[in-house]
Amino acid sequence: MIGSGPAGFYAAGHLLKDGAGGHSINFEVDMIERLPTPWGLVRSGVAPDHPKIKSVTRVYEKTAAHPRFRFFGNVVFGEHVSREELLEHYHAIVYATGTPLDRPLGIPGEDLPGSHAATEFVGWYNGHPDHTDLEVDLRSAERAVVIGNGNVAIDVARMLVLSPSELAPTDTADHALQVLAKSRVSEVVIVGRRGPAQAAFTNPELLELGELADVDVIIDRAELDRALAVHDSGAEENITSRRNVEILRSYAERQPSGRPKRIVLRFLLSPTALVSGQDGRLRAVELVRNELALAPGGGLRASPTEEREMIPAGLAFRAIGYRGIPLPGVPFDERSGTIPNDGGRILDPATGSPLPGEYVVGWVKRGPSGVIGTNKKDAQETVDAILADASAGEKPLHKRSSSADANADTVEQMLRARQPELVTYAGWSSIDRHERALGEPAGRPRVKLTRIEEMLRVAADG
């Protein structure tokens, strides 16, 4: 298993069930993770003020405790071990590496100071080692624009306006808490290119905006009506979309209560440029007004009009989609940002046929969609393919090396030789205990270590 996020752990859990799927095969699962810490987006993507969502890790802990499971952290696929080497030692490889890259806007000014990818910002406040040193200037800007109409956009907006008392009991990274405490951001504008009926928010996330202590949620009723003027039968049939529209209408009918911060929801707008000020930093977001039109394949698409608008803002966060990273030697579809597959079986780009013994799960399989629990069903589909291939000669698992050296012990020896600072699950457990102990005096779930060197030291001390 390459990757240790929800999809990887769900797949591992399915595989480790005795007689999984009615088969008599008992799999052994090794999980390789480039960080010393497991759990992927549950640790570094789920918003810190959503501890109930993070409690899913209890399920993963049960999987990790299985005697046929091993965790090898701080090991980089393609650097410490190659695809070809793994195929020599395993009957199957499952790639569960997610979609960690943001999709760019592709507009002028995107790289200005003050313009950020949501992935970076989320990683920064969640203590991901890759983003610990991100510089987010929250003291120079009073307004931020968040571009996107999904849950990540809402998470970013909410984190920018949470009160100190709402942040205090969370596991937000300490470096982020210090910056957020001095923030001058008082208004966040969430911008979507289509209408409210097409937004990808989930109902709980949207409702939560109205419960924030210091925040008024602002929607212009006339603008909302215009955005809903074109009927969308698909959205009308979708219970989540219908409820989203109800929630948004209720916000539009509210009178602002004079709270110190505002979240403004705007629709039918697409950014065309990020504009700099005299200091070279982001000063404003230029947008074009869209209208909804029928798409050739059905549904509605956003078409630009001649109408333009400028929103003054010192910060902009893009949250318009995500894509996977190509892995060395593994097929990759650049257009979709995923690994080409059929029901989890990785396809050879040259022939379109499944590659024996190579599989994929999660967002890098289907694209960034759904919630954490969606990965359970997704993983089951891939595991079903593995089990079917294990018992069928026509699509066999990979025929690993017949050498006597190709066994579990030699795999670990090889990995330790390549990466002396390999972290086992016992090492991660030491990190976990250490972080929880740091958080306990302040009533926080944990204080995250954000530097690889710190993690390795704690893992080694045990």
Disulfide bonds with the S-S distance in Angstrom:
none
